[in-house]
Amino acid sequence: MAKTARKNRARNARRKARALNASMRGEGEAPRGRNQMVLGMILHCKGSRFTDRKKQASKKACRGKTKE
């Protein structure tokens, strides 16, 4: 897929902002609400934080510390 030109990205952003402002005034389409089930799953999982096991193992690995 081709990258959108800068001019068109700006135009699309303005168009989206106008549509959002109109929907807040009560004109046109209402903005979509959040899916409550998905929102609950996201919040239940602590914001989708996953631990990187390889990174954790590397941090806890012995680095050849010498005993005094």
Steps between C-alpha positions, in 0.01 A plus 500: 500500500634841406568767760252786507640833387560770763239725338238225516590407859441861604175513303376176654589625850303822443206301364505269805517798740204667328296179523584463871403861575173456309417182691565679831253770395245226434520512120589207280613164636557443869853397593543130563508391862750263656420131499441438871604135485833581336556792737445270798747248359764772450459635852493152651833414337674806647507685168629205295843500667695191417832408655790431271634174642824516304570850631419401858729196478779718365462750785511225764789308341827465684749750363811339644492684832802433718473404865710703740 
